[in-house]
Amino acid sequence: MKNIVTSSWKSIAAGAPAALLAATLLAACENPEPPGVCGTIAEQTVMVGETASVNACFNDPNGDVLSYSVASSDPGVAAASISGSAVAVRGVAPGSVVVTVTATDAGGLRAHQEFRVVVPAEGQGFEEGDNASSSNQPPQVIPLPSWDAHWSDPAVEDVTLEVVVSDHFYDPDDDYDDLTVTAESTDPAVVRIARADTSAVELLTVSAGRASVTMTVTDPDGASASKTWTVTVGNVAPEVWSEVRDFVIGVDEETARYFPAFIVDCNIGDSLIYTLSNSNPAVLEARIEERAAYFKGLAAGTTTITMTGEDKAGLTAEVRFTITVAENLPPVIVDTLPDEIAATKGDTLEFVLTDYFEDLDGDSLSYGAVTQRGLDTWIEGDTLWVETNRTGYKLIMIKAVDPHGRMAWQFSIIAVEDGDSS
């Protein structure tokens, strides 16, 4: 028989007006964001035939369920596999590789987390006094596919680009302090080498065009490794990443939309200037704070909003949408969920949703829930049931919707632990 846990939590101060919180959460759900990386994975040393395990860490701002994949830059040196977010790396032959873990959300947006794996040669790492010896090994190039793809974006003029040496080269003999680093550009009129030392190479973009840059690392014994990539300098116009949906707010209600979620610039080193156009200021107040547009309903009616991003060269991109200000009020949060809810695997949590949401117009509300993998949900009338099937920290977002499409959101983390196996 499953354990039934009935929620009886008291209200916790939200720290912001309920309507603003609901609108902000709604904005996040309307504007998909890619997964994010939390933390880093330390370099792993794995002997030939042995296996090391690490956990990748990603979070998704929209609460999407993530799928994972993993790739080794050289499976002949170290082979990688993944189960959930747990990565296993097996040493195959001496050398070093970069392992890339990719998290993909339901909309196909991705995030990558990389870490280095070193497979020592036999006899490497012996203690002082041992008779083992090793000959010099040349520096090695670290393949970074995602980094190389980044350089396919053009850079604007008069921007300094930094390439960190340790991100791209590995020396098996740890001769880092004695390495010699040089760099050469095929066209200094386009890209000039501003600095090259053991820490980094700095490139200065000079004028529009394309140049190849080669960085070479040489150890004290004269062994070297080189890496070449192409840098394109030139301006491209900003682009519309996604359209803004038309939406409804109430009188005295405030909401926001984040410019970079809709308008992007593909130039490295470029920045956009944002402006707003409001066709009916009597209906809606519109203002910009940093990179966000804020809207507040003043009176019933409709207005057209234009959000524009302009780059350094004066090229622009814009999105246009309609905001309706209605007398109808959205649902409100009358009691907040805790930041974290403790549960045991196999528990079924019960949430009476009328304890958490209310409609001030007296409208009947419908409800929905979005969860991460490991939680099963179903709704019967005004009651939400959540079954915990996997251990870990699981995000849950609960919405209440009135007949006019107005919404309120709440979210919490359910911390699921293993039960007593005895």
Secondary structure, DSSP 8 states (H G I E B T S, - for coil): ---EEE--------SS-HHHHHHHHHHHHHS----EE-S----EE--BT-EEEEE--EE-TT----EEEEEES-TTTEEEEEETTEEEEEE-SSEEEEEEEEEE-TTS-EEEEEEEEEE--TTTT--TT----------EE---HHHHHHTTS-B-SS-EEEEEGGGTEE-TT--GGG-EEEEEES-TTTEEEEEESSSEEEEEE-SSEEEEEEEEEE-TTS-EEEEEEEEEE-----EE-S----EEEEBT-EEEEEGGGTEE--SBT---EEEEEES-TTTEEEEEETTEEEEEE-SSEEEEEEEEEE-TTS-EEEEEEEEEEESS--EEESS---SEEEEETT-EEEEEGGGTEEETT----EEEEEE-TTEEEEEETTEEEEEE-S-EEEEEEEEEE-TTS-EEEEEEEEEEE-----
